[in-house]
Amino acid sequence: MGIIINDTGFIVDKWGSVSVLEIASDVDPNHMDILADCQYIRINFSNFTDGRIFSLARLLRLRGYSGALRAAGPMISDQYAMARRAGFDEVEIPIDLALRQPENDWLARANWQTNDYQTNLRATVNNPSKRRG
Amino acid sequence: MYHYSEFDADFLTARNRQFRDQVARRITGALSEDEFKPLRLMNGLYLQLHAYMLRVAVPYGTLNSAQMDQLAMIAERWDKGYGHFTTRQNIQFNWPKLQDVPDILDALEKVQMHAVQTSGNTVRNVTADPLAGAAADEIEDPRPYAELIRQWSTDHPEFQFMPRKFKIAVSGSPQDRAVTKAHDIGLRVIKRGSEIGFEVFVGGGLGRTPMIGKTLCEFLPKSDLLPYIEAIISVWNLLGRRDNKYKSRIKVTVHEHGLDEIQHRVAERFAEIKPSFGGLDQSLLARVKACFEPPNFKSMNLKSFEATYAKDSSFRSWVDINITTHRNPNYAIAEISLKAHGQTPGDASSSQMRIIAQIARRYGHDELRINHTQNVILPHVHKADLPAVYEALQIANLTTANIGLISDIIACPGMDYCALATARSIPIAQRIALRFKELKLEHDIGPLKLKISGCINGCGHHHVGHIGILGLDRAGVENYQITLGGDEGEAAALGVRAGPGFSTDEIIPAIERLVMAYLQLRKNPQEIFLQTYRRVGLAPFKAALYPAANAPKDTV
């Protein structure tokens, strides 16, 4: 159980007892079988340098997944903008990391929609239901 | 030249503010050293043997005089009064203090420069043919495509924490001056009928597992460039090995999975990605292209140039060696050698940088290029101005006439600076250059690419040198291996190891024996070292390198 973070800062986990599809960061992208009624996906990783999660999130969005998408692992606040731009809605980090990187560090990157080169280069970004463009 | 849009400027301001904040948070402990490391690397800051090193991007090797002046200022104010130009067309400062780096980045921002993604496991600064827009053989200027790739790769959300670094080079000419086949992705502009596109190479690279890039796509339509590159890197980001940093580069991924499998996966991913671009990248490309219009070429009388050429032998020698044919017959491409005999290859002092900037402003349509061979290029000089350029360069001791010759050596920083190095490179380069100057033979020897790396990682490109030298550590003693027959051009090839290595004392005489053997073996003075090597093979060179080992055979 970790701390959940979105653009408003540290939030209460609203997922409760919903059924969540768990995906590990080393999954073969061609074997991410997403059921049509799946609304909650959590991608788990164990090291902040594991950049596979960003490509996985983007692929899920490209393939039409429009439900909630959470990155769960020791992400640092400097990666928050990358996570949001890649298609994650929120992040779940361990409590000890949250103590070292308090809410303000994350809120500082809540403006992830500005200064994004990709918005100059492509017509559609990854998550049409939740993102501009 | 490309000028920043408001977007570029805003991005860089925000990015520099973020880095300043990251440095502060490292100091308070909010960021651990492990967490700070990739952040400082993606902003160009390395920890070297003695100090931090800041690597500043010179995108596709192009800069103007104001930028060169600012580099001179930075070297003087925050470093030891010099900078080092690199094989990836960048410049490195070897002695900055951590607390000064945010200010240095702000100083760079003032002239539209940065150090973004010059390091780390990211898409690195994109390189290109240094003669872009000037070369006579060019099909299309590669710089707009390189700039498009720069913008696309900058802070790309998917590609900041990849298995390893990723390097891209673009060439617009049949003659490959960008070493495209030694890059993770090499792009070469080609013509098919009347259509222009790219040949795409993948999986090239030097280092401890040197490989020549393989053709992934024979003809890529220009409008597919970004989605195709993104597909390649996205496939590798998920497939590339993260368990062993020596097996993580895409060359190993291609080797382990096979070119067909990679081609198949890239094609699938491309189909998923392509629709998301929707042509917006092409409108941006059109705006970028408008920045790279050719300069307003002047017309002037060539009489004074011809007169100086006829009467001044040192000027004549410099013109014959350091000038390349420009597409405009009245213009010249002038290469400024940073390889004065006995100096550190690629180093330029602040005063040299300022004089180069002044020349570019006055005689060079305000344009400069950095060559991967660690020299500076004035891409557009009217021939009538060459005598004045030469005179100005003389003041800064920058008229060494050795471009492409044996003393125009690429050398990595080696054990004098680098934490990875196992041997010194710079002193070997200096001694070779001085020895051949003393012999007064280098002009007779002609074109010969000699490249030196101080460790197995191969930053000195020794694998693709006609003569390559690799410095290793053998039980605490420096030992230098020689490779022969490497080629960095369009017929890219890896050199072959000639035999056992040489000590620091033996290596210079060994190179001398090798070159003397070439002078004996060549068919005529027009046959360059590499051609002779290809014609006669390794054996006669080996015999010259190891005379004692061959002695018994010879006496039988």
Interface residues (C-beta under 8 A of the other chain):
Chain A: P29 F48 T49 D50 G51 R52 F54 S55 L56 R58 L59 L62 R63 I76 D78 Q79 A81 M82 A83 R85 A86 R100 Q101 D105 A108 T114 N115 D116 Y117 Q118 N120 L121 R122 A123 T124 V125 N126
Chain B: F7 D10 F11 A14 R15 Q18 D21 Q22 R25 G29 A30 L31 S32 E35 P38 L39 N121 Q151 W152 T154 D155 H156 P157 E158 F159 Q160 F161 M162 P163 L226 S234 N237 L238 R242 E272 I273 P275 S276 F277 G278 G279 L280 D281 L284
